[in-house]
Amino acid sequence: MTFTIVLSDSATKDLQHLPRSVSDRIMRALADFARHPDPVRHDIRKLRGFPGDQPVYRMRVGDYRVGMLIIHAKGTVIVLSVHKREGLY
């Protein structure tokens, strides 16, 4: 199964404020996850403190964390935010 990646407006702004090399690396990681959705390979964890009907996940890409919703029924990943680790938690 492959996923479609959808960037929210805030995630798009977050990526625009990052150095080009970092944003490219994050986009490559998201594209790789869309083709090969293995949570262990991509260091994806479910975040606590969010409603259970639509859990929020984070993907680790170097020093950055990508907050996202994974909607399995639709085959969609909605990227919510991209931040350095110390700015996210």
C-alpha positions in Angstrom: 0.0 0.0 0.0 1.3 3.5 -0.8 0.2 6.7 0.8 -0.5 10.2 -0.6 1.3 13.0 1.2 -0.7 16.2 1.9 1.1 19.2 3.4 -1.0 21.5 5.6 -0.5 25.3 5.3 1.5 25.4 8.5 3.7 22.6 7.4 4.4 24.3 4.1 5.4 27.5 6.0 7.6 25.5 8.4 9.4 23.9 5.5 9.9 27.3 3.8 11.7 28.6 6.8 14.2 25.7 6.9 17.5 25.5 5.0 16.9 24.0 1.5 19.0 20.9 2.3 16.9 20.1 5.4 13.6 20.6 3.7 14.7 18.4 0.8 15.8 15.7 3.3 12.4 15.8 5.0 10.5 15.6 1.7 12.6 12.6 0.6 11.9 10.9 4.0 8.1 11.6 3.5 8.2 10.3 -0.1 10.1 7.2 1.0 7.5 6.6 3.8 4.7 7.0 1.2 6.2 4.3 -0.9 7.3 2.0 1.9 5.1 2.7 5.0 7.1 0.9 7.7 6.9 2.8 11.0 10.1 1.1 12.4 12.2 2.0 9.4 11.1 5.6 9.5 11.1 6.0 13.3 7.5 6.9 13.6 5.8 7.0 17.0 2.3 7.7 18.2 2.1 10.8 20.3 0.3 10.8 23.6 -2.3 13.3 24.6 -4.4 13.4 21.4 -7.9 11.9 20.9 -7.8 8.2 20.0 -10.1 8.4 17.0 -7.5 10.3 15.0 -4.0 9.8 16.6 -1.1 12.1 15.8 2.2 10.6 14.9 5.7 12.0 14.6 8.5 11.1 12.3 12.1 11.7 13.2 14.3 13.1 10.5 17.7 14.0 12.0 17.2 16.8 14.5 13.7 17.6 13.1 10.3 16.1 14.0 7.4 15.9 11.5 4.0 15.9 13.1 1.4 14.1 11.0 -1.9 12.3 10.8 -2.0 8.9 9.1 -5.4 8.0 7.7 -5.1 4.4 6.7 -8.6 4.1 5.2 -7.9 6.8 2.7 -4.2 6.1 2.2 -3.3 9.6 3.2 -0.7 11.2 5.4 -1.4 14.8 6.4 1.7 16.6 7.5 0.8 19.1 10.3 4.1 20.6 11.3 7.9 20.4 11.0 10.1 21.6 13.9 13.4 21.0 15.5 13.0 18.6 18.4 13.5 21.3 21.1 10.8 23.4 19.5 8.2 20.7 19.2 7.7 19.3 22.7 
